[in-house]
Every structure is written in C-alpha cells, then in structure tokens.
C-alpha cells in the first residue's frame, strides 16, 4: 500500500512539473511571437510644409562678354579676375596705330570729296547763270518778232494800197515797186527773227540740260562726301573703341586674354573678359519632371550655397522654364530630346533677396547651391511619418447585396491600392484604418480623413509593418516611439 501511495505522489509531482513546464514554454512562446513596434500619438500640428528640393548653381542677373571691336595688339589690361568694376571704368586698351593710319587716309578722302562737291556746286551756279542769259535772249528775240510782225502788216497794207492806186494810174510804177520792196523786206525780217528765236530757245534748252547735269553731279558729289564723312566718323568711333570701358557695375569673372596678344574683330571677335552683374543674384536649379507641376512663380524658398556652409538664404521663384531637358543633355538643344526615353528636368530660376553685403560679396557665379522650395503650407493639420502609411490591396467584394464604399473598378483595369495606417489599441492589438492624405512634408504626410487627434499610430520598423496583420498583438518600444515622436514633430 505504501509503495502504491508513493508512486501516486511521484506521478502527481511529475504531472505538475510537466504542466508547469508547458505553461512556461507557452508563455515564452507567446512572448516571442509578440512583435515590437514604434508608435506615435497624433496631435494637431500648427503647420506642415510641402517642399521640393533641387540642386543648381549661382548665376548673376546677366553676363556681359566683352569682345574686341577693333583689331590690334593688346597694350594694357587694367583689371584682374575677381575685381569689382564700375560703369565707365577702363578695362582694356588696344594699340590704335593701325586705326590712326586708316583714319588719316579717310580724312584725306573726305577732304577730296568735299572739294569735288564744291566744284560741282560752282558748275551748277555757272550753268544756272548762263541759262538766265539764254532765257533773256529768247525773250528779247520774241519782242523783236512782235516788231517785225507790225512792220510786215504795215508794209502789207501799203502794198495793197499801192496796188490799187497803180491800177488807177494815181501813182507811178516806181512808188509801187518801193512799196513792194518794203513788204518783202519786212517779211524776210520776220522770218529771220523767227529763226533767231528758235536758235535762242535751243540754246536755252541745252543750258537747261547742262544745269540738270550739273545738279546731278552735285547730288553724286554730296553722296560721296556724305559717305566719306560717315566712314570718317566710323573711323573716329573705332579709334575711340581702342579703349574698352565697363558697360555696368559688376565683377570681372574671367579674363581669357593677355597683354601682347593680337585682338581680332569682325566675324571672330577676340573675347577680352566677362563681367557679371551681381546687383541681383539668381540661383538656377534643375527640378525633376515629377515635381515641376507643384512649382510656381512667386513661391518662397531657402537656398544653401556650398561655399557658405549651413547658412540659409531667402529666395523667391521668378521663372519656370516650360521646356524640358534631358538629364544627359548638356547643350540644351531640342534635337537631343527627340525620342529619348530618359528622365527630364526643368530649369527654375530663383532670385535671392535681402542679402547682407558680406554675403553678396562672397557669392561668385557658378557656386554649387541647393534650393528648398516651399510649394504649399497647411495649418492646423494631423500628420503621420511617411513610413506609417501602408498600401494594401482593396478587399474582395463578398457575394450578396452590399453597399459599395467606392465605385467599382472598370473591367480590364487594375484595382487601386488603398492607403491606411495601423492603430495600436488598448489591448496591444493593431487595427488597420483606411485614410485619405494631403500634402507631403520632408518626413511626414498630412492626414485629411480617417484619423482623429490622440490616436496612437504604428510607425515602424518597416519590416514589421510589411508583415503586420489585422488584430495582431504587438509590444510597444517606448524609447524608439518617443524618438520617432520627437523626430516627426517638425516638418
């Protein structure tokens, strides 16, 4: 009996131990299955900014590339690269000897043209004077024709009377012949006078032609003289351009020439130097095609220039180029964009404003810079970290009558994913909630529907979010959650 009782005690102890071991194993197993997550408690945020970040370089409002307008050897260069210059300041001087010789030759040619012009004008004056004399002779000859006509008529009347009287034997034949002779003489005189008038008119016409020719000669001489004077003025202007002056206030950014080099002009002008107008400083950046739609003229931005470290400068968008360029396109030509399947960018120009003098003086064209453009600002919003958003396939519709929450997917189209977050409930279980989103900040995204302030959202790790299931039990990482909460407090 005692042996049986002892066996029963041993068996009971073993059973209790086995049960205790099973309980302990199950507890440890259940703890091992609990996933560790980080969370953040939602609060109303006073402000969330949506931004676009792009890199580029500092550019002045304009460049002036000075070229040599006259040929000659460079005698002096008065400035160096990096020097500030004022408008009207001397920059470069080219040897004017060749220009001076050309100007002297042009001066002699201009004087000869003026002398020819004066001779032509004198010829016109002489021709006009001769024409006046000839026209006066024509008038005088015409007056003499009138006298001759009167004499002829008088002689004609006397001859008629004498004819009647001689037929009546009142006068002698001698008196009749005398009257006849006077008539013939008057008629001959009139004919001679008419010939004289015609000759005088011909001489006057010839003189008129001479006057027109002389006037044409004057016009030709005037044209030659004006041409020579214009060339002379051009030579004088070219000689003045032997010394180049700054056309603006700015900074010399490049001096590619040296004293002693020969400067050529015309089609292949020699570049002397480049001046940048730094009164207004721009930053030109390349914005990716996926973000350009949100960039508009007038938006504010923060600029960081590599040479200035972490210092931020204020800027505003002043130009959005509508022409896309390929990232590999360094020439900017349209031919390189045809049928090229690669990422595109858009040039965006920003103007720096309220620059302190020490910053303005330290900026140089071509410095690398990064622009953060604020595209939208929403106030009093709820936002979660970007990694908290979990995309999921839409639920499969159940058979039978039901109220559709959204429009059915058209045949042949892929169903759109829904976006949501996992909420941590009081029993440490997670619940998936569909949300609608708004603007995206640097590390957070606005929630416009589906969540309320005070909710606790699972934010990570990402490997856990990918495998997390509805209703799963998780364990909160308090330290990591606080860190994430602090990190997501700004945007």
C-alpha positions as CSV (number, residue, x, y, z in Angstrom):
1,X,0.0,0.0,0.0
2,X,2.8,2.4,0.9
3,X,4.5,1.7,-2.3
4,X,1.4,2.4,-4.4
5,X,0.9,5.6,-2.5
6,X,4.5,6.7,-3.1
7,X,4.1,6.0,-6.8
8,X,1.0,8.1,-6.9
9,X,2.8,11.0,-5.3
10,X,5.7,10.8,-7.7
11,X,3.3,10.6,-10.7
12,X,1.4,13.7,-9.4
13,X,4.6,15.7,-8.9
14,X,5.8,14.7,-12.5
15,X,2.4,15.7,-14.0
16,X,2.5,19.1,-12.1
17,X,6.1,19.7,-13.3
18,X,5.2,18.8,-16.9
19,X,2.2,21.1,-16.8
20,X,4.3,23.9,-15.3
21,X,6.9,23.4,-18.0
22,X,4.2,23.5,-20.7
23,X,2.8,26.8,-19.2
24,X,6.3,28.3,-19.0
25,X,7.0,27.3,-22.6
26,X,3.7,28.6,-23.9
27,X,4.3,31.9,-22.1
28,X,7.7,32.3,-23.6
29,X,6.4,31.2,-26.9
30,X,3.6,33.7,-26.8
31,X,6.0,36.5,-25.8
32,X,8.3,35.6,-28.6
33,X,5.5,35.9,-31.1
34,X,4.7,39.5,-29.9
35,X,6.2,42.0,-32.5
36,X,8.0,45.0,-31.2
37,X,6.8,48.3,-32.8
38,X,7.3,52.0,-32.5
39,X,4.4,54.3,-32.2
40,X,3.5,58.0,-32.3
41,X,0.5,59.7,-30.7
42,X,-1.3,62.1,-33.1
43,X,-1.6,65.7,-32.3
44,X,-2.8,68.8,-34.2
45,X,0.3,70.3,-35.8
46,X,0.3,74.2,-36.3
47,X,1.9,73.9,-39.7
48,X,3.1,71.5,-42.4
49,X,5.1,72.5,-45.4
50,X,5.3,70.7,-48.7
51,X,8.7,71.3,-50.3
52,X,10.7,70.5,-53.5
53,X,14.4,70.2,-53.3
54,X,16.7,70.8,-56.3
55,X,20.4,71.5,-56.9
56,X,21.9,74.0,-59.2
57,X,24.3,76.9,-59.2
58,X,24.6,80.7,-58.5
59,X,24.1,82.9,-61.5
60,X,24.1,86.7,-61.8
61,X,21.1,88.5,-63.4
62,X,23.2,88.9,-66.6
63,X,26.6,88.3,-68.1
64,X,28.4,90.7,-70.4
65,X,31.1,89.2,-72.6
66,X,33.3,92.0,-73.9
67,X,34.8,91.4,-77.3
68,X,37.3,93.4,-79.3
69,X,35.5,95.6,-81.8
70,X,38.8,96.8,-83.4
71,X,41.9,94.9,-84.5
72,X,45.2,95.5,-82.8
73,X,47.6,94.2,-80.2
74,X,46.5,94.4,-76.6
75,X,48.7,97.0,-74.8
76,X,47.1,97.1,-71.3
77,X,44.6,95.2,-69.2
78,X,43.6,97.3,-66.2
79,X,41.7,94.7,-64.1
80,X,42.1,91.1,-62.9
81,X,39.6,88.3,-62.5
82,X,37.5,88.9,-59.3
83,X,37.9,92.7,-59.3
84,X,34.7,94.7,-58.8
85,X,34.3,97.3,-61.6
86,X,32.1,100.4,-62.0
87,X,30.3,101.5,-65.1
88,X,32.6,103.6,-67.4
89,X,35.8,102.2,-65.8
90,X,38.7,101.5,-68.2
91,X,39.3,97.8,-68.8
92,X,41.4,97.1,-71.8
93,X,43.4,99.2,-74.3
94,X,44.3,98.0,-77.8
95,X,47.1,99.6,-79.9
96,X,45.4,102.3,-82.0
97,X,48.3,102.9,-84.6
98,X,46.6,101.0,-87.4
99,X,43.3,102.7,-86.7
100,X,45.0,106.1,-86.7
101,X,46.6,105.5,-90.2
102,X,43.2,104.4,-91.6
103,X,41.6,107.5,-90.1
104,X,44.2,109.8,-91.7
105,X,43.6,108.2,-95.1
106,X,39.9,108.5,-94.6
107,X,40.3,112.2,-93.7
108,X,42.2,112.9,-96.9
109,X,39.5,111.1,-98.9
110,X,36.8,113.1,-97.2
111,X,38.5,116.4,-98.0
112,X,38.8,115.4,-101.6
113,X,35.1,114.6,-101.7
114,X,34.3,117.9,-100.2
115,X,36.4,119.7,-102.9
116,X,34.7,117.8,-105.7
117,X,31.3,118.8,-104.2
118,X,32.3,122.5,-104.1
119,X,33.4,122.3,-107.8
120,X,30.1,120.7,-108.7
121,X,28.2,123.4,-106.9
122,X,30.1,126.1,-108.7
123,X,29.4,124.4,-112.1
124,X,25.7,124.4,-111.2
125,X,25.8,128.1,-110.4
126,X,27.6,128.9,-113.7
127,X,25.1,126.8,-115.7
128,X,22.2,128.5,-114.0
129,X,23.7,131.9,-114.7
130,X,24.1,131.0,-118.4
131,X,20.6,129.7,-118.5
132,X,19.3,133.1,-117.3
133,X,21.2,134.8,-120.0
134,X,19.9,132.5,-122.7
135,X,16.3,132.9,-121.4
136,X,16.7,136.7,-121.5
137,X,17.9,136.4,-125.2
138,X,14.9,134.3,-126.0
139,X,12.6,137.0,-124.5
140,X,14.4,139.7,-126.4
141,X,14.2,137.8,-129.7
142,X,10.4,137.3,-129.1
143,X,10.0,141.1,-128.6
144,X,11.8,141.7,-131.9
145,X,9.4,139.2,-133.6
146,X,6.5,141.4,-132.5
147,X,8.1,144.5,-134.1
148,X,8.8,142.5,-137.3
149,X,5.2,141.4,-137.4
150,X,4.0,145.0,-137.0
151,X,6.3,146.1,-139.8
152,X,5.1,143.3,-142.1
153,X,1.5,144.2,-141.5
154,X,2.2,147.9,-142.2
155,X,4.1,147.0,-145.4
156,X,1.3,144.7,-146.5
157,X,-1.3,147.5,-146.2
158,X,0.9,149.9,-148.1
159,X,1.4,147.3,-150.8
160,X,-2.3,146.7,-151.1
161,X,-3.0,150.5,-151.4
162,X,-0.2,151.0,-153.9
163,X,-1.6,148.1,-156.0
164,X,-5.0,149.8,-156.1
165,X,-3.5,153.2,-156.9
166,X,-1.2,151.9,-159.6
167,X,-4.1,150.2,-161.3
168,X,-5.9,153.6,-161.4
169,X,-2.7,155.3,-162.6
170,X,-2.7,157.5,-159.5
171,X,0.8,156.6,-158.5
172,X,3.8,155.7,-160.6
173,X,5.3,152.3,-161.0
174,X,8.3,153.4,-159.1
175,X,6.2,154.1,-156.0
176,X,4.5,150.7,-156.3
177,X,7.9,148.9,-156.5
178,X,9.1,150.7,-153.4
179,X,6.1,149.5,-151.5
180,X,6.6,146.1,-152.8
181,X,10.3,146.1,-151.7
182,X,9.3,147.3,-148.2
183,X,6.8,144.4,-147.9
184,X,9.4,141.8,-149.0
185,X,11.9,143.2,-146.6
186,X,9.5,143.1,-143.7
187,X,8.6,139.5,-144.5
188,X,12.2,138.5,-144.7
189,X,13.0,140.2,-141.4
190,X,10.1,138.4,-139.7
191,X,11.3,135.0,-141.0
192,X,14.9,135.8,-139.9
193,X,13.6,136.8,-136.4
194,X,11.6,133.6,-136.1
195,X,14.8,131.6,-136.9
196,X,16.7,133.6,-134.3
197,X,14.0,132.8,-131.6
198,X,14.2,129.1,-132.4
199,X,18.0,129.2,-132.1
200,X,17.8,131.1,-128.8
201,X,15.3,128.5,-127.5
202,X,17.6,125.7,-128.5
203,X,20.5,127.3,-126.7
204,X,18.3,127.8,-123.6
205,X,17.2,124.1,-123.7
206,X,20.8,123.0,-124.0
207,X,21.6,125.1,-121.0
208,X,18.7,123.6,-119.0
209,X,20.2,120.2,-119.8
210,X,23.6,121.4,-118.6
211,X,22.0,122.7,-115.4
212,X,20.3,119.3,-114.7
213,X,23.6,117.5,-115.4
214,X,25.4,119.9,-113.0
215,X,22.7,119.3,-110.3
216,X,23.0,115.5,-110.8
217,X,26.8,115.9,-110.4
218,X,26.2,117.8,-107.2
219,X,24.0,115.1,-105.8
220,X,26.6,112.4,-106.7
221,X,29.3,114.6,-105.1
222,X,27.1,115.1,-102.0
223,X,26.5,111.3,-101.7
224,X,30.3,110.6,-102.0
225,X,31.0,113.3,-99.5
226,X,28.4,112.0,-97.0
227,X,29.7,108.5,-97.5
228,X,33.3,109.6,-96.8
229,X,32.2,111.6,-93.8
230,X,30.3,108.6,-92.4
231,X,33.4,106.5,-92.9
232,X,35.4,109.1,-91.2
233,X,33.0,109.2,-88.3
234,X,33.2,105.4,-88.2
235,X,37.0,105.5,-88.1
236,X,36.9,108.0,-85.3
237,X,34.4,105.8,-83.4
238,X,36.6,102.8,-84.0
239,X,39.6,104.6,-82.7
240,X,37.7,105.5,-79.5
241,X,36.8,101.8,-79.1
242,X,40.5,101.0,-78.9
243,X,39.9,101.5,-75.1
244,X,37.1,99.3,-73.7
245,X,35.1,100.6,-70.8
246,X,32.8,98.7,-68.4
247,X,29.2,98.9,-69.5
248,X,27.9,98.1,-66.0
249,X,28.6,97.8,-62.3
250,X,29.7,94.2,-61.6
251,X,32.5,91.8,-61.0
252,X,35.1,90.5,-63.5
253,X,34.7,86.8,-63.6
254,X,37.0,85.8,-66.4
255,X,40.0,87.4,-68.3
256,X,41.0,85.0,-71.1
257,X,43.4,87.4,-72.9
258,X,46.9,88.5,-72.1
259,X,48.9,91.7,-72.8
260,X,50.7,91.3,-76.1
261,X,48.1,89.1,-77.8
262,X,46.6,90.3,-81.0
263,X,42.9,91.1,-80.9
264,X,40.9,90.5,-84.0
265,X,37.4,91.8,-84.8
266,X,34.6,91.2,-87.3
267,X,33.3,87.6,-87.5
268,X,35.6,86.1,-85.0
269,X,36.0,88.8,-82.4
270,X,38.5,88.2,-79.6
271,X,36.9,87.8,-76.2
272,X,38.5,90.2,-73.8
273,X,36.7,89.5,-70.5
274,X,33.4,88.5,-68.9
275,X,31.7,90.8,-66.4
276,X,28.8,89.6,-64.2
277,X,26.1,92.0,-62.9
278,X,25.8,91.0,-59.2
279,X,23.3,93.6,-58.3
280,X,20.7,90.9,-58.5
281,X,21.8,87.3,-57.8
282,X,19.9,84.3,-59.1
283,X,20.1,80.6,-58.4
284,X,19.3,78.3,-61.3
285,X,18.3,74.8,-60.3
286,X,17.1,71.7,-62.2
287,X,13.7,70.4,-60.9
288,X,12.7,66.8,-61.7
289,X,9.8,66.4,-64.0
290,X,7.8,64.5,-61.3
291,X,7.9,67.6,-59.1
292,X,7.7,70.5,-61.5
293,X,3.9,70.7,-61.5
294,X,3.9,71.9,-57.9
295,X,6.4,74.7,-58.5
296,X,5.0,78.1,-59.4
297,X,6.4,81.6,-59.8
298,X,6.2,83.6,-56.5
299,X,6.8,80.6,-54.2
300,X,9.3,81.2,-51.3
301,X,12.5,79.1,-51.0
302,X,15.5,78.6,-48.8
303,X,18.9,78.4,-50.5
304,X,22.1,76.8,-49.2
305,X,25.3,77.6,-51.0
306,X,28.1,75.0,-50.5
307,X,30.7,77.8,-50.0
308,X,28.7,79.3,-47.2
309,X,28.1,76.1,-45.2
310,X,24.8,75.7,-43.5
311,X,23.7,79.3,-43.9
312,X,20.3,79.6,-45.4
313,X,19.4,82.5,-47.8
314,X,15.9,83.6,-48.7
315,X,14.8,83.4,-52.3
316,X,11.6,83.6,-54.5
317,X,10.8,81.7,-57.7
318,X,10.9,84.1,-60.6
319,X,10.9,81.9,-63.7
320,X,9.8,78.3,-64.5
321,X,11.2,77.3,-67.9
322,X,8.5,75.4,-69.8
323,X,11.0,73.4,-71.9
324,X,12.1,70.1,-70.5
325,X,15.7,69.0,-70.9
326,X,17.2,65.5,-70.6
327,X,19.5,64.9,-67.6
328,X,22.3,63.9,-70.0
329,X,21.7,66.9,-72.3
330,X,24.5,69.4,-71.7
331,X,23.8,71.5,-74.8
332,X,20.2,72.4,-74.3
333,X,19.2,71.6,-77.8
334,X,15.8,70.3,-78.9
335,X,17.5,67.7,-81.2
336,X,18.8,65.8,-78.2
337,X,15.2,65.5,-76.8
338,X,13.6,63.7,-79.7
339,X,12.7,60.1,-78.9
340,X,14.9,60.0,-75.8
341,X,13.3,57.8,-73.1
342,X,15.1,59.1,-70.1
343,X,14.3,61.3,-67.1
344,X,13.7,65.0,-67.8
345,X,14.3,68.2,-65.8
346,X,13.1,71.8,-65.9
347,X,15.1,74.9,-65.3
348,X,13.8,77.0,-62.4
349,X,15.2,80.4,-61.6
350,X,15.1,81.9,-58.1
351,X,16.1,85.4,-57.0
352,X,17.9,85.9,-53.8
353,X,16.6,88.8,-51.7
354,X,17.5,90.7,-48.6
355,X,21.2,89.7,-49.0
356,X,23.6,91.2,-46.5
357,X,26.6,92.9,-48.1
358,X,29.1,90.4,-46.7
359,X,27.1,87.5,-48.2
360,X,26.6,89.3,-51.6
361,X,30.4,90.0,-51.8
362,X,31.2,86.4,-51.0
363,X,29.0,84.9,-53.8
364,X,30.5,84.1,-57.1
365,X,28.9,82.8,-60.3
366,X,28.9,79.0,-60.7
367,X,28.9,78.2,-57.0
368,X,27.0,75.0,-56.2
369,X,23.8,75.5,-54.4
370,X,20.6,73.7,-53.2
371,X,17.2,75.1,-53.2
372,X,14.3,74.0,-51.0
373,X,11.1,75.5,-52.5
374,X,8.0,75.7,-50.3
375,X,5.1,74.7,-52.6
376,X,2.3,74.5,-50.1
377,X,1.6,75.4,-46.4
378,X,-1.3,73.8,-44.5
379,X,-2.1,75.0,-40.9
380,X,-3.6,73.0,-38.0
381,X,-3.2,69.6,-39.6
382,X,-2.8,66.0,-38.5
383,X,0.3,64.3,-39.9
384,X,2.0,61.0,-39.5
385,X,5.5,59.9,-40.6
386,X,5.7,58.7,-44.2
387,X,6.7,55.2,-43.2
388,X,3.5,54.8,-41.2
389,X,1.4,54.7,-44.4
390,X,0.8,51.1,-45.5
391,X,-0.6,50.4,-49.0
392,X,-3.0,47.4,-49.3
393,X,-5.0,45.7,-52.0
394,X,-8.7,46.6,-51.8
395,X,-10.9,44.0,-50.1
396,X,-12.5,41.3,-52.2
397,X,-16.2,42.1,-52.6
398,X,-18.5,39.5,-50.8
399,X,-21.4,37.9,-52.7
400,X,-24.8,39.1,-52.0
401,X,-26.3,42.6,-51.7
402,X,-24.0,45.2,-50.1
403,X,-23.4,48.9,-50.2
404,X,-20.2,49.7,-52.1
405,X,-17.9,52.1,-50.4
406,X,-16.3,53.2,-53.7
407,X,-17.0,53.0,-57.4
408,X,-16.4,49.5,-58.9
409,X,-13.2,49.0,-60.9
410,X,-13.9,49.1,-64.6
411,X,-13.2,45.8,-66.4
412,X,-9.6,45.4,-67.6
413,X,-8.2,47.9,-65.1
414,X,-6.1,47.1,-62.1
415,X,-7.7,47.8,-58.8
416,X,-6.2,50.8,-57.0
417,X,-4.5,50.1,-53.7
418,X,-5.9,51.7,-50.6
419,X,-3.7,53.6,-48.1
420,X,-4.0,53.2,-44.4
421,X,-2.3,53.0,-41.0
422,X,-2.2,50.6,-38.1
423,X,-3.6,51.9,-34.9
424,X,-2.5,50.5,-31.5
425,X,-5.5,49.8,-29.3
426,X,-5.7,49.4,-25.5
427,X,-5.2,45.6,-25.6
428,X,-2.0,46.0,-27.6
429,X,-3.7,44.8,-30.7
430,X,-3.4,46.6,-34.0
431,X,-6.2,47.7,-36.3
432,X,-5.9,48.8,-39.9
433,X,-7.7,52.0,-40.7
434,X,-8.0,53.5,-44.2
435,X,-7.0,57.1,-44.5
436,X,-7.0,60.0,-47.0
437,X,-3.9,62.0,-47.4
438,X,-3.0,65.6,-48.3
439,X,0.3,67.3,-48.8
440,X,3.7,65.7,-48.1
441,X,6.4,67.3,-46.0
442,X,10.0,66.4,-45.6
443,X,9.3,63.3,-43.5
444,X,5.6,63.5,-42.7
445,X,2.3,63.3,-44.7
446,X,-1.0,65.1,-43.9
447,X,-4.0,63.0,-42.9
448,X,-7.2,64.6,-44.1
449,X,-9.6,61.8,-43.2
450,X,-9.8,58.6,-41.2
451,X,-7.9,59.6,-38.0
452,X,-8.5,61.8,-35.0
453,X,-6.1,63.5,-32.7
454,X,-5.0,61.3,-29.8
455,X,-4.9,58.1,-31.8
456,X,-1.7,56.1,-31.5
457,X,-0.2,55.1,-34.9
458,X,2.3,52.3,-35.5
459,X,5.3,53.8,-37.4
460,X,7.7,51.0,-37.7
461,X,10.0,49.3,-38.2
462,X,9.2,48.9,-41.9
463,X,10.0,45.2,-41.9
464,X,7.3,44.8,-39.2
465,X,4.8,46.9,-41.0
466,X,5.1,44.8,-44.1
467,X,4.2,41.6,-42.2
468,X,1.7,43.1,-39.7
469,X,-1.8,41.6,-39.7
470,X,-5.1,42.9,-38.6
471,X,-5.6,42.1,-34.9
472,X,-2.0,41.0,-34.2
473,X,-0.7,41.6,-30.7
474,X,2.4,43.8,-30.5
475,X,4.7,45.2,-27.9
476,X,5.5,48.9,-27.8
477,X,9.1,50.1,-28.0
478,X,8.7,53.1,-25.7
479,X,12.1,54.6,-26.2
480,X,12.1,54.3,-30.0
481,X,8.5,55.6,-30.1
482,X,9.5,58.8,-28.2
483,X,12.4,59.3,-30.5
484,X,10.1,59.0,-33.6
485,X,7.6,61.2,-32.0
486,X,10.2,63.9,-31.5
487,X,11.6,63.4,-35.0
488,X,8.1,63.8,-36.5
489,X,7.3,66.9,-34.5
490,X,8.7,69.3,-37.2
491,X,8.4,69.3,-41.0
